[in-house]
Amino acid sequence: MSKEKKRYYWVDLLKILACFLVVINHTGGYLLEFAGTSNFGTSLFYMIEFVICKIGVPLFIMISGFLLLERNNNFCDIGKKIFRVFVPLFLLSALVYFKANGFGISEVGDFIVQFLSDPLMVPFWYLYMLIGLYLVTPFLQKMVSKFEVKDYLYFIIICLIIPSILPVISAYLPVSFSSNFTLALLPICVGYYVAGLYLSKVPLNKKYRNIAITSMIVFFGTFLCSMLVPYIIDGEIAYTLDTWNYITAVIPALSIFYLFRYYFENKKIKEKAGKVIVAISSVTFGIYLFHTFINYKIYDLDIMQSIFTFNPCVGILVLEILTFIIAGIITYILRKIKFVKDFL
């Protein structure tokens, strides 16, 4: 059955997880803003969230690769996808810029220059990258259509694993790698993109499941130790591995993608549960767009400050969940508007 006709609930669940992890990534900092780093328990909770949430964007990229690379997308199809991403990106960027700088002829020119050069809000960087991925999708489709298993593995090793290891080595050892070497490699985001398609083809068995679980624990643990050890020694949290394209995020992301397939691909979903899953999954793009407009407003509420005072860890969880829910409700309502639904 084609991907256009079959509902992949495991993908919907993965999208929901990825979206919530992105919310955590852009909201978790309020925990340290409120409590600082003097309390070990609070700091450890923050670090655990921080480590796990870095796989949010990689999961989104792999999902896109799985859903798009085997479809017959022509340049017209790709153009429509780019347009649907560009419009909300442009409008929300304009809202942010003109709210901060006022509206005038000179401001319009400045906005265009800044919009083309850098995202107006941190989360928007992903949308710029997504547009680029869409542009190269037709060529990647033709390439991977000829791939055998060994080709996928070679591609992922060269374009994802090796480039994600080199900067980690440079971070901890007095050695650097020439950019003239990595210049010829495809971007890591393309590696994730193709990995999503490959992992959708890997057989589901206990051996691979155990490898995925072990790998996830080892690399999450390594990432956590890279933050925790310096904190124990000098009281400062280290952000040396703070990125989505280091091996400490790559391996857990690949593992989680496979594990969701393993546990949910063949699981029967009841009709009502399926509708709820699909409904939440359908608003994840809107949640991604709106969550940073919402989280700080919720954080400033007196009742939220009271929850943080009672327990900062409980407070940050409530803030993250409320941000996700409220952004989802707003998106759900906006999607009722016919011409808006196409862009959310």
N, C-alpha and C positions, 0 to 999 in steps of 0.2 A: 504494500500500500504506500502511495506517495506521501511525502511530508506535508503536502498541501491538504490532504484529506484526513490523515491520521493525527489524533491529538496525543502529544507526548506530555503526559502529566509530570513525568520526572523532569522534563525541561521547565515546565511551569514552576515546579517546586524549586528548582535550581535558580530560576530568575528571581523568585521571591527571596531566597536566601542571599543571593548576590546583592540585591537591592538593599536589604536590611543591613548587610555588612558595609555597604557604601554609606548608609545613614550613620552607622557607628563610627566610621572613619572620619566623618565630618562633624560629629557631635561629641565623641568621647572626650575631646580636649576640655570640655566644660568641667569634667571631673577634677582635673588638676587646677583649673582656674578657681574652683571653689575650695578645694581641700589642700592644694599644694602637694609637695612630695615628701612631707615629713612623716606621714603615716605609712607604714610598710604595707598593711592590708589593702588600703585604698590604692596605693601605687601599683601593687601587684595586680589588682583587678584591672586597673587601667592598662597595664602592659599586656595582659592576656587578651583583652579586647583588641588592643592595638595590633598584636601579632596576627590574630585571626582575620581581622577585617581587611588586611592587605590583599586577600584573594578575591575581593568583590569584583573589581574591574577585570582581572583575568577570566573569571567565570563568565562575565558578560561577553567578552570577546570570543571565548570558546563556544558559547551558545550560538552566537551569530555565525561562526564558522560552520558549526554543525547544520544549522538551518539553511544556510545560503550556498555553500560550496558545491552541493550536489544538485541544486536546482538549476534549471535552464534560464538564468537571468540574462536578458539582453541589455544593451546600453540604455534602452528606454526604461526598463524596470529599475535599473540602478539609478537613473536620473530621478525617478519618482521617490526612491528611498532617500536620496541625498536631499531632495527638496523638503521632504517631511521632517528631516532632522535640522536642516538649515533654518527653516522658518521660525520654530520656537527658539532656537539658539540665537538668531538675530534679534528677535523681538525682546526676549528676556535680557539680552546683553544691552540693548538700547534702553530698556527700563532701568537697569542698574546704572548705566552711565549718565543718563539725563537726570535721574533723580539726584545724583551726587554733584553734577556739574551745571545743571540748568539747561534750558533748550534755546539754541540760537544757531545762526548760520555757521559761525566759527566752530561751535560745539559739534555740529553735524560732521564737519570735516575731520575734527579731532577724533570723534567716535569711530568713524570709518577706519582711520589709520590704526587706532588701538584695537579695534575689532579684528582687523586682519593680522595684527602682530601678536597679540596675546589674549587669552580668555579674560573676560571681565569678572568672572567668578571662578574660583579654583575648580569646582566640579565640571565646568564646561570644557576643560581640556580634552576630556574623553570624547566629546561630540566632534571636535576637530579631527581627532584620530579616527573616529568612526566614519566620517566622511571620506577620509583617505582610504580606509579599508574598503569602503563601497566602490571607490574608483578603480581599485585594482582587482576587485572580485571577478569580473569576467575573465581576466587573464589567469588568475589563480584557479578558476574552475577548469579551464582547459589543461592546466598543468597537472592538477591532482587527478583528473579523469584518467590519466595514464599511470598513476602511481600504483605500485605494488606495496606490500607491507614493509619491505626493506627500504623502499623509497621514503615512506612516511617516517620511519625511524631515523633515517639519515637526515632528513629535512629538519625534524624536531631537535635532534642532537646539535646540528650545525647552527640552526637559526633561533633556538630557544635555550637549550641547556648550556652550551658553551658560552654564549654571550651573557648569560645570567650568572655564571661562575666567575668569570674574569674580574668583574668589579669587586666581588667579595674578596678575592685573593688580594687585590690591590688595596683594599680597605684595611687589611690586617698584616700585610707583609710589605716590606720596602721594595716593591716591584710594581711596574706599570706596564701596560700592554699598548703597543702602538695602535693608534686609531687607523693607520693605513691598512691594518689587518681587518678590523671590524668594519671598515668602510665598505667592503665588498659584500658583507652579509646583509640579508634581508632584515628589516626591523623585527624586534622581539614580538611586537603585536601580531605580525604575520605568522610567526611561529605558533603563538597561542591560537590564532584563527584556524590554521591547518590542524593543530592538535585536537581541537574540538571535533573535527570530522573524523580523525583517526580514532579517537577514543570511543566514538559511537559505533565503531566496527570491531573493537577488541572483544574477544569472547568473554562472556560472563562466567567466571568460575571462582572457586574459593582460593585458589593459588594467587590469582591476580588481586582478589579482594584483600588477602592478607598482606601482599606486597604494598598495596595502596594504603592500608591502615598503618603499617609500620613506617612507610616513607613519610606519611603525613605527620605522625607523632614525632619522628626524628627531626624533621626540618622545622616544624612548629617549635619543638623544644630547643633547637639550636638558635632560632630567632629570639625566643624568650630569654634564653641565657645571655644572648648578646646585649640585652637591655638590663637584665636582672643583676648580673655580676658587677658591672660598674656601679649600679645603684647600691649594692651591698658594700662595695669598697669605699666609695666616696660620696654616696647619697645623691648622685646625679644619674638620671635616666639617659642611656646612650641610644642615639637614633642612627647608628652606623648602617643598619640594614633596612632603613625606612624607605622601601620602595616596592612597587608591585612587580618589577622586572628583575629582581634578584632571585637566586636559586631557592632562597628560603620562602619565597612566595610561589615560585613556579611549581615546585614539586607538590606542595599541599593543594594547589589549585587543580593540578592534573589528577591528584588522588581523589579529591572531593567530587570532581566531575564523574570519574569512573564509579565511585561508591554510590552516587545518586542513581546512576544507571543500574547498578547491581541490585540495589534494594527496592527501586521503584519502577523500573521499566516494565516488568511483567506483573506488577502488583495490581490487582483489581481495585478500582476506585469506584465507590458508590456514586450514584448519579448526583445526589445533593452535594457530597463532598467535592466531586469533580467541578460542579458549577462554582463553588466557593473558591477553589484553587484557581480556576480560569479567571474568575472575576478579579482576584487579587493580582494575578500575573499580568492581566491586561492593563493595570494602572502603574506598573513598575517604572515605565519610562517617565510618566508624569511625576512620580515620587522622586525620581532622580533629579528632575528639573527643579522641583519646588522645595525640596527638603531644607536647603540652606536658607531659604527665605522664612522658614517657619521655626526652625529649632531655637534660634536666639530669642524669638518672641516668647516661646513657651518657657524658656529658661528664666526670663526676667519676671515671670509671674510670681506673685508673693507665695502662692500655694506651692509652687515648685521649689522656691527657695526654702520653704519650711520642710519639704521632703528631703532636700539635700542636707539641711541641718540635722534632721533626724538620722539619716544614713546616706552619705554621699554615693555609695555604690547602688543603693536602691534608687536614689534620685536620678542617676545617669541612665539606669535601665528604663525608668518611667519616662524620662525625657526622650530617649531613643524610640521607644514603642509609640509614644504619643505623636512624635514627629512623623513616623512611618504611617500611622493610622490617619492623622489629619491630612497629610499630603495625599494619601490614597483617596480619602473622601473628596477632597477638592478636585482631584483628577477625575474621579468617577462622575462627579456632577458636571464638570466641564465637557466630558465625553458625551454627555447627553445633547450637547449642541452639535448639530450635524457637521458644520464646516470645521469645528475645532477637533472633533474626534479623529479626523485623519492625521492630525499632528501630535496626538497624545496616545 
